[in-house]
C-alpha cells in the first residue's frame, strides 16, 4: 500500500533543498523535529505555496497557477479520497497547553484521531509524518512530542510545516482545497466517496490581508463564492440526484455575504454557522457510468468583489 507520508516527505525535502530561493526557512527542535517556516518570519512565495499544497495532498494532486480576472490556482486529483480526505482535509485540531492550530496533511492518517478514518481501509506503513499547521506560532518540543506520539513515530521523523492564513502560502494552500471542499460536502450528504474517480477545480487566490482574521474571511470566500470544481464519478444517476441540489455553497441559508460578516454575526463561533455553507460555489458532476452531467451553483462576482476588493 502506498505511503501518503513518504510521498509528502519527498516534497517536503524538496522545499528544504530549495528554501533559500523560495522564501522558506527550516530548523530543528531539540528533539529532532523539523519545522518549516513558510510565512511566519519568512515571506514564502508562490512556489512555496504550490509545494505546500501538493504536500498536503501527498503528491497525489497537482497544483498550477492561472489567471483570468483574478490570479487562481488550478487543482487536479486522480485519487481524491486519499489525496483530499485522508490527507489534505484540515480535520485535526491540535491543542497542547497554550498552543492551538489546525492540522492537515498525511500525518492525520497515522494519528487517526478523527472519526473520518473509521471509514477508510487505509494503513500508512511510514515511519515518518508530515503535518501542516495553519497558524502564526511555531510548535515547540511539547507540541511536536504530542503529535509524534499520536502518530506513533519518533520525534526526529516528524516534519511540521507552518503557514499563517495571512501569507502568500496561506492564501494559496487554502484556495488549493477547492476540490476537497466539494468532496467533503459530498461525504457529509452521504454520497459514497469511493465512487469519485477524479476531480479538478479552480479558485481565486485571496489578496494577502493585514491580519489572520480578515485573511480567514477572504480565503474562505475564494472557495465559497469563487470556486469551481468538476467530479467524474461512477455511480447511478439516482445517487447523484439525491445530493446534487444540496451540494454547492448556495444551498446554505447563510449564503450571500462575505464570510467574515457571517462569522462575526455568530460571535466568531464556527459551529453556529450553517454547515451547508462549507462547499464550492459551482459544482459539476459527470457520471461516467451513464454519461449524464449535473451542474449546480455559480460564481458570485458581487460577493467576491466586496470581499477581495478586485
LUMMARRO-73982 format. One record per residue (C-alpha): residue in one letter; x negated, y negated, z negated. Coordinates in steps of 0.25 Angstrom, whole numbers, padded with zeros to 4 digits, always signed. Example, Ala and Ser with C-alpha at 12.3 -4.5 7.8 and 13.67 -1.06 7.14 Angstrom:
% residues 2
A-0049+0018-0031S-0055+0004-0029
//
This chain:
% residues 310
X+0000+0000+0000X-0005-0014+0004X-0010-0023-0007X-0004-0036-0007X-0014-0041-0017X-0026-0036-0009X-0021-0043+0003X-0019-0056-0005X-0033-0055-0011X-0039-0055+0003X-0032-0069+0006X-0036-0074-0008X-0050-0071-0006X-0050-0078+0008X-0045-0090+0000X-0056-0089-0009X-0066-0088+0002X-0061-0100+0009X-0058-0108-0003X-0067-0119+0000X-0061-0122+0013X-0046-0121+0009X-0046-0129-0003X-0045-0118-0013X-0054-0114-0026X-0055-0101-0033X-0060-0098-0046X-0061-0086-0056X-0055-0086-0070X-0064-0080-0081X-0056-0066-0080X-0059-0066-0065X-0046-0070-0059X-0048-0078-0046X-0040-0091-0046X-0038-0099-0033X-0034-0114-0033X-0026-0117-0021X-0021-0131-0025X-0023-0134-0039X-0036-0141-0039X-0039-0137-0025X-0032-0143-0013X-0029-0130-0006X-0024-0131+0008X-0016-0125+0020X-0026-0113+0022X-0026-0110+0007X-0010-0111+0007X-0010-0101+0019X-0019-0091+0012X-0012-0092-0001X+0002-0090+0005X-0004-0078+0012X-0010-0072+0000X+0004-0074-0007X+0009-0064+0004X-0003-0055+0002X-0007-0058+0016X+0006-0051+0022X+0011-0065+0026X+0005-0075+0036X+0006-0090+0034X+0003-0100+0044X+0005-0115+0046X+0015-0122+0056X+0022-0135+0057X+0034-0142+0063X+0040-0154+0055X+0032-0149+0043X+0020-0140+0040X+0024-0126+0038X+0020-0112+0034X+0024-0100+0043X+0024-0087+0036X+0025-0073+0042X+0027-0060+0034X+0028-0046+0038X+0028-0039+0025X+0038-0048+0018X+0041-0040+0005X+0027-0038+0001X+0022-0052+0006X+0033-0060+0001X+0039-0053-0011X+0029-0044-0017X+0018-0055-0014X+0022-0069-0011X+0034-0072-0019X+0031-0081-0031X+0038-0072-0042X+0028-0070-0053X+0030-0081-0064X+0016-0082-0071X+0018-0087-0085X+0005-0086-0094X+0004-0095-0106X+0006-0109-0100X+0003-0105-0086X+0014-0103-0076X+0014-0100-0061X+0022-0093-0051X+0014-0081-0045X+0015-0076-0031X+0007-0066-0023X+0004-0052-0023X-0001-0051-0037X+0014-0050-0040X+0014-0037-0034X+0004-0032-0044X+0011-0038-0056X+0025-0035-0052X+0031-0043-0063X+0043-0047-0054X+0055-0039-0053X+0054-0041-0038X+0043-0030-0038X+0052-0019-0043X+0058-0020-0028X+0045-0017-0021X+0038-0004-0020X+0024-0010-0019X+0012-0008-0027X-0001-0016-0025X-0013-0008-0027X-0022-0020-0028X-0031-0023-0040X-0031-0038-0037X-0020-0048-0037X-0017-0061-0030X-0007-0071-0036X-0003-0085-0032X+0001-0095-0043X+0009-0107-0040X+0004-0117-0050X-0005-0128-0053X-0013-0122-0065X-0024-0111-0063X-0021-0098-0071X-0031-0095-0082X-0036-0081-0087X-0024-0079-0095X-0015-0080-0083X-0024-0072-0074X-0025-0061-0084X-0009-0061-0085X-0008-0060-0070X-0018-0049-0069X-0012-0041-0080X+0001-0041-0073X-0005-0037-0060X-0013-0026-0067X-0026-0031-0061X-0039-0037-0067X-0040-0052-0068X-0052-0053-0059X-0043-0047-0048X-0033-0058-0049X-0032-0070-0039X-0023-0081-0043X-0020-0092-0032X-0015-0105-0038X-0008-0115-0029X+0001-0127-0035X+0014-0130-0028X+0010-0144-0025X-0002-0140-0016X-0005-0136-0001X-0006-0122-0004X+0006-0122-0013X+0015-0128-0002X+0010-0118+0008X+0012-0106+0000X+0026-0109-0005X+0031-0112+0009X+0024-0099+0013X+0034-0092+0005X+0045-0095+0015X+0047-0080+0020X+0046-0075+0005X+0057-0085+0001X+0067-0079+0011X+0063-0064+0007X+0065-0067-0008X+0079-0073-0005X+0082-0060+0003X+0077-0052-0008X+0086-0060-0018X+0098-0058-0009X+0096-0043-0009X+0090-0040+0005X+0080-0029+0006X+0067-0036+0007X+0061-0023+0013X+0069-0025+0026X+0062-0038+0029X+0051-0035+0039X+0045-0049+0042X+0047-0063+0039X+0041-0077+0043X+0045-0091+0040X+0040-0105+0039X+0042-0116+0029X+0037-0131+0027X+0024-0133+0019X+0028-0143+0008X+0020-0156+0007X+0012-0156-0006X+0019-0163-0017X+0012-0170-0029X+0017-0160-0039X+0021-0146-0040X+0036-0149-0044X+0038-0157-0031X+0030-0147-0023X+0039-0135-0028X+0051-0143-0023X+0045-0145-0009X+0039-0132-0007X+0052-0125-0011X+0059-0134-0001X+0050-0129+0011X+0056-0115+0010X+0070-0118+0005X+0073-0129+0015X+0061-0127+0026X+0058-0112+0026X+0062-0103+0038X+0060-0088+0038X+0064-0076+0046X+0064-0062+0042X+0064-0049+0050X+0072-0038+0043X+0076-0024+0046X+0090-0023+0040X+0105-0022+0042X+0111-0036+0047X+0121-0034+0035X+0110-0034+0025X+0105-0048+0031X+0119-0053+0031X+0121-0051+0017X+0110-0060+0013X+0108-0070+0024X+0117-0081+0020X+0111-0082+0006X+0097-0081+0011X+0092-0096+0014X+0090-0106+0004X+0102-0114+0009X+0111-0103+0003X+0108-0109-0011X+0117-0119-0018X+0105-0127-0022X+0100-0129-0007X+0099-0142-0001X+0090-0151-0009X+0075-0151-0011X+0071-0140-0021X+0065-0150-0031X+0079-0157-0033X+0085-0143-0035X+0074-0139-0045X+0076-0152-0053X+0091-0150-0053X+0089-0137-0060X+0079-0143-0070X+0068-0136-0063X+0073-0122-0066X+0071-0113-0054X+0081-0103-0060X+0093-0113-0059X+0091-0115-0044X+0100-0106-0035X+0090-0095-0031X+0097-0094-0017X+0089-0107-0014X+0076-0100-0014X+0075-0096+0000X+0070-0100+0014X+0078-0111+0021X+0080-0103+0035X+0080-0088+0036X+0081-0079+0048X+0083-0064+0047X+0080-0056+0059X+0085-0041+0057X+0076-0033+0066X+0086-0021+0064X+0097-0028+0071X+0091-0040+0078X+0100-0049+0070X+0095-0063+0066X+0101-0070+0054X+0097-0085+0051X+0101-0094+0039X+0097-0107+0033X+0090-0118+0039X+0078-0128+0036X+0083-0140+0029X+0076-0152+0034X+0083-0162+0025X+0079-0156+0012X+0064-0153+0018X+0062-0168+0021X+0068-0172+0008X+0059-0162+0000X+0046-0163+0009X+0046-0177+0014X+0043-0172+0028
//
